[in-house]
Amino acid sequence: MLSKMLSPVLRALPALALITGLSTTAASAQAAEGYWQGVQKAGVLRCGAAVAPPYVMRDPASGEYSGFFADLCREFADVLKVKPEFVDTTWDNIVAGLQAGKWDLSLALNRTPARAMAVQFSVPAMEYQISLAYNKENPKIPAGATSVADIDNKDLTLAVMSGTAQDKAITAAVKNATILRLPGNDETRLAVVSRRADILVDASDTNQLFTQSNPDWAVALNPTPALAKQGVAFGLPHQLSASDVEVVNIFLEEKVATGHVEELIRKAVNEVLKSAQ
């Protein structure tokens, strides 16, 4: 009697196994199709871009993007055989927009532990540290200053782009100086030129552009100890698999190793200096 009751069940087992096998195969096939395959199907690689020369620049007249991270976005789009699309954003929103799926990559994102809890990162395209640019004739800035502590004075105002890694770093490092947070690169530089602020807090290579454009009076200090020395990379969606991240890493590692990124940086720097003349 028991064997008769079990017989239909036993006969159904091969069919169940087949269905289960098909489901597993389908799930495996779906899992095998990674994030970049989805981008290829869409035909567009969306790159979140916040302006910060020479990393990312935007022509106000044409809306065209340049800078070495913009070039890397285009080159990665070429690898995927899709069109690059730049999505304008701010440094306050560049992580949140990536989390919300508004774009596929965030350009020129500093690798920090706080950001790494929200998004993933590629390997760095370059190393970054923060410097302090100022007027060498400014009597409020002590001669021989070498550290952030030397300029942490209540009489000094520090201009910084709001929401950037340099904003977070200088905010954590100073207790007495006034921090003037402004929305963009141009505004921070204008604040120092107009003497609304005493010191420009920005990436060392960006401040180098500022001092080269104003050689008569501008100098830059790389503080000791270093302030926020980090890698600058692509920000990637948090849900990307290890194999998806590896696609971007392999792309960038080759560009760095062959010196191509250095070439793109030089091109971007020359573009900034030319526009400043």
Secondary structure per residue as TSV (DSSP state, phi and psi in degrees):
chain	resnum	aa	ss	phi	psi
A	1	M	-	360.0	-46.5
A	2	L	H	-61.2	-41.1
A	3	S	H	-65.0	-35.4
A	4	K	H	-66.5	-37.7
A	5	M	H	-68.0	-35.1
A	6	L	H	-80.1	-23.4
A	7	S	H	-55.6	-47.2
A	8	P	H	-61.7	-37.2
A	9	V	H	-64.6	-45.6
A	10	L	H	-63.4	-38.7
A	11	R	H	-65.6	-29.4
A	12	A	H	-78.3	-19.3
A	13	L	H	-59.0	-45.9
A	14	P	H	-57.9	-40.2
A	15	A	H	-65.3	-41.6
A	16	L	H	-63.1	-40.8
A	17	A	H	-62.9	-38.6
A	18	L	H	-65.1	-44.6
A	19	I	H	-62.3	-44.0
A	20	T	H	-61.5	-42.4
A	21	G	H	-62.6	-41.2
A	22	L	H	-65.0	-39.7
A	23	S	H	-64.1	-42.6
A	24	T	H	-63.9	-40.8
A	25	T	H	-63.3	-42.6
A	26	A	H	-63.8	-42.0
A	27	A	H	-65.0	-39.4
A	28	S	H	-65.6	-39.8
A	29	A	H	-64.9	-40.0
A	30	Q	H	-64.8	-42.6
A	31	A	H	-65.9	-32.7
A	32	A	H	-68.7	-25.3
A	33	E	S	-82.0	105.4
A	34	G	-	-83.7	-174.0
A	35	Y	H	-62.6	-41.5
A	36	W	H	-72.2	-26.7
A	37	Q	H	-64.3	-36.3
A	38	G	H	-65.1	-38.6
A	39	V	H	-64.0	-40.3
A	40	Q	H	-63.0	-39.5
A	41	K	H	-65.3	-37.8
A	42	A	H	-70.9	-27.5
A	43	G	T	82.5	5.3
A	44	V	E	-141.2	133.8
A	45	L	E	-102.4	113.9
A	46	R	E	-92.6	123.1
A	47	C	E	-115.1	116.7
A	48	G	E	-72.8	123.2
A	49	A	E	-127.3	116.8
A	50	A	-	-109.9	134.0
A	51	V	-	-70.8	130.5
A	52	A	B	-164.3	88.6
A	53	P	T	-58.9	143.9
A	54	P	T	-91.6	9.7
A	55	Y	T	-66.7	-55.2
A	56	V	B	-138.6	128.7
A	57	M	E	-132.2	154.4
A	58	R	E	-138.6	124.0
A	59	D	-	-72.7	117.8
A	60	P	T	-64.6	-25.7
A	61	A	T	-79.4	-49.4
A	62	S	T	-95.3	-20.4
A	63	G	-	78.7	3.5
A	64	E	-	-73.1	138.4
A	65	Y	E	-96.6	143.4
A	66	S	E	-142.1	-170.3
A	67	G	S	100.8	156.5
A	68	F	H	-71.9	-26.9
A	69	F	H	-75.6	-31.0
A	70	A	H	-64.5	-39.9
A	71	D	H	-63.1	-40.8
A	72	L	H	-66.1	-34.8
A	73	C	H	-60.3	-46.7
A	74	R	H	-62.4	-40.6
A	75	E	H	-70.2	-36.4
A	76	F	H	-68.7	-35.7
A	77	A	H	-61.3	-38.6
A	78	D	H	-61.9	-40.4
A	79	V	H	-60.0	-41.8
A	80	L	H	-80.2	-10.2
A	81	K	T	62.3	45.5
A	82	V	S	-132.0	172.5
A	83	K	E	-87.1	139.4
A	84	P	E	-80.6	142.6
A	85	E	E	-134.3	124.0
A	86	F	E	-94.6	128.7
A	87	V	E	-109.3	115.4
A	88	D	E	-68.6	132.6
A	89	T	-	-148.5	-176.4
A	90	T	-	-119.0	167.2
A	91	W	T	-69.2	-22.7
A	92	D	T	-69.6	-27.1
A	93	N	T	-113.8	1.1
A	94	I	H	-67.8	-28.4
A	95	V	H	-82.6	-45.1
A	96	A	H	-61.5	-38.6
A	97	G	H	-64.8	-37.9
A	98	L	H	-66.5	-41.5
A	99	Q	H	-61.3	-37.3
A	100	A	T	-81.5	-1.2
A	101	G	T	77.2	22.1
A	102	K	S	-76.4	-19.6
A	103	W	-	-152.6	169.6
A	104	D	S	-94.6	-27.8
A	105	L	E	-136.7	142.9
A	106	S	E	-102.2	131.7
A	107	L	E	-87.0	140.8
A	108	A	E	56.7	50.3
A	109	L	E	-97.5	128.2
A	110	N	E	-70.6	136.5
A	111	R	-	-81.7	109.2
A	112	T	-	-128.4	152.7
A	113	P	H	-58.6	-39.5
A	114	A	H	-63.2	-43.4
A	115	R	H	-68.9	-33.6
A	116	A	H	-66.4	-18.1
A	117	M	T	-78.6	-15.7
A	118	A	T	-108.8	-32.9
A	119	V	S	-139.0	171.9
A	120	Q	E	-101.8	168.0
A	121	F	E	-128.9	150.4
A	122	S	-	-80.2	177.7
A	123	V	-	-64.6	156.0
A	124	P	-	-67.5	143.6
A	125	A	S	-84.1	-26.6
A	126	M	E	-160.1	163.9
A	127	E	E	-95.5	148.7
A	128	Y	E	-135.5	144.2
A	129	Q	E	-144.2	161.2
A	130	I	E	-93.2	137.8
A	131	S	E	-124.3	170.8
A	132	L	E	-121.1	114.8
A	133	A	E	-105.8	140.6
A	134	Y	E	-160.0	171.6
A	135	N	E	-80.4	121.7
A	136	K	T	-66.4	-15.0
A	137	E	T	-92.1	-0.6
A	138	N	-	-68.7	114.6
A	139	P	T	-71.5	-15.2
A	140	K	T	-77.4	-17.7
A	141	I	S	-94.5	120.1
A	142	P	-	-64.2	138.3
A	143	A	T	-64.7	140.1
A	144	G	T	78.4	16.4
A	145	A	-	-62.4	134.5
A	146	T	-	-128.8	-15.1
A	147	S	S	-130.9	167.7
A	148	V	T	-63.3	-36.2
A	149	A	G	-59.6	-31.6
A	150	D	G	-67.5	-24.5
A	151	I	G	-111.5	9.1
A	152	D	-	-83.1	73.4
A	153	N	-	-123.0	138.1
A	154	K	T	-63.3	-16.9
A	155	D	T	-86.0	-6.2
A	156	L	-	-105.2	144.1
A	157	T	E	-117.1	129.0
A	158	L	E	-108.6	123.6
A	159	A	E	-93.8	133.1
A	160	V	E	-149.4	149.5
A	161	M	E	-73.4	127.3
A	162	S	T	-63.0	135.1
A	163	G	T	84.0	-3.0
A	164	T	S	-83.5	170.4
A	165	A	H	-62.5	-36.1
A	166	Q	H	-68.3	-31.4
A	167	D	H	-61.5	-49.7
A	168	K	H	-64.0	-39.7
A	169	A	H	-68.6	-45.8
A	170	I	H	-71.6	-32.5
A	171	T	H	-61.5	-39.6
A	172	A	H	-74.6	-23.0
A	173	A	H	-93.7	-24.0
A	174	V	-	-109.8	150.9
A	175	K	S	-123.2	-23.5
A	176	N	S	-113.4	-38.3
A	177	A	S	-67.5	154.0
A	178	T	E	-86.2	134.0
A	179	I	E	-104.4	120.5
A	180	L	E	-101.5	105.6
A	181	R	E	-92.3	125.5
A	182	L	E	-127.4	156.9
A	183	P	S	-72.9	-25.5
A	184	G	S	-146.0	175.4
A	185	N	H	-61.7	-45.5
A	186	D	H	-62.8	-41.0
A	187	E	H	-64.8	-39.6
A	188	T	H	-66.6	-39.7
A	189	R	H	-68.9	-40.4
A	190	L	H	-62.7	-35.5
A	191	A	H	-61.4	-38.8
A	192	V	H	-76.4	-41.5
A	193	V	H	-61.3	-40.1
A	194	S	T	-84.7	-2.6
A	195	R	T	68.2	20.6
A	196	R	S	-71.2	-29.2
A	197	A	-	-127.1	156.6
A	198	D	S	-94.4	-33.5
A	199	I	E	-135.1	138.4
A	200	L	E	-99.3	121.2
A	201	V	E	-102.5	113.2
A	202	D	E	-159.1	178.3
A	203	A	E	-60.3	145.4
A	204	S	H	-60.8	-38.7
A	205	D	H	-72.5	-33.7
A	206	T	H	-68.0	-41.5
A	207	N	H	-67.9	-28.7
A	208	Q	H	-62.4	-38.7
A	209	L	H	-62.0	-41.0
A	210	F	H	-63.7	-44.9
A	211	T	H	-69.6	-34.7
A	212	Q	H	-68.5	-30.0
A	213	S	H	-78.7	-19.3
A	214	N	S	-130.8	60.6
A	215	P	T	-66.9	-20.6
A	216	D	T	-71.5	-27.3
A	217	W	T	-137.6	-19.2
A	218	A	E	-91.1	135.7
A	219	V	E	-133.1	161.2
A	220	A	E	-130.7	144.3
A	221	L	E	-119.7	124.3
A	222	N	-	-90.7	104.3
A	223	P	-	-65.3	150.0
A	224	T	S	-119.7	122.8
A	225	P	S	-66.9	161.0
A	226	A	-	-61.8	147.2
A	227	L	E	-104.5	110.7
A	228	A	E	54.5	62.6
A	229	K	E	-83.2	113.2
A	230	Q	E	-141.1	166.4
A	231	G	E	-85.7	149.2
A	232	V	E	-110.3	127.0
A	233	A	E	-143.4	179.3
A	234	F	E	-77.5	133.6
A	235	G	E	-84.3	136.2
A	236	L	E	-123.8	151.6
A	237	P	-	-56.6	143.4
A	238	H	T	-62.4	-30.2
A	239	Q	T	-82.1	-1.3
A	240	L	-	-61.9	139.3
A	241	S	-	-74.5	165.8
A	242	A	H	-59.8	-37.1
A	243	S	H	-69.5	-33.6
A	244	D	H	-66.8	-42.6
A	245	V	H	-63.6	-38.1
A	246	E	H	-62.6	-32.8
A	247	V	H	-58.0	-46.6
A	248	V	H	-69.2	-40.4
A	249	N	H	-62.6	-43.4
A	250	I	H	-62.4	-42.8
A	251	F	H	-57.2	-50.1
A	252	L	H	-71.1	-40.0
A	253	E	H	-57.5	-41.1
A	254	E	H	-66.8	-43.0
A	255	K	H	-62.4	-37.5
A	256	V	H	-73.0	-46.9
A	257	A	H	-64.0	-33.6
A	258	T	T	-85.2	-3.0
A	259	G	T	84.3	4.5
A	260	H	H	-65.9	-38.8
A	261	V	H	-62.4	-40.5
A	262	E	H	-59.8	-38.8
A	263	E	H	-64.0	-42.5
A	264	L	H	-65.3	-37.2
A	265	I	H	-64.4	-45.5
A	266	R	H	-60.6	-41.2
A	267	K	H	-62.6	-43.0
A	268	A	H	-66.6	-41.3
A	269	V	H	-62.1	-44.5
A	270	N	H	-62.9	-36.3
A	271	E	H	-64.7	-42.1
A	272	V	H	-65.3	-46.4
A	273	L	H	-63.7	-37.6
A	274	K	H	-64.9	-41.9
A	275	S	H	-69.6	-23.3
A	276	A	H	-82.0	-12.9
A	277	Q	-	-76.6	360.0
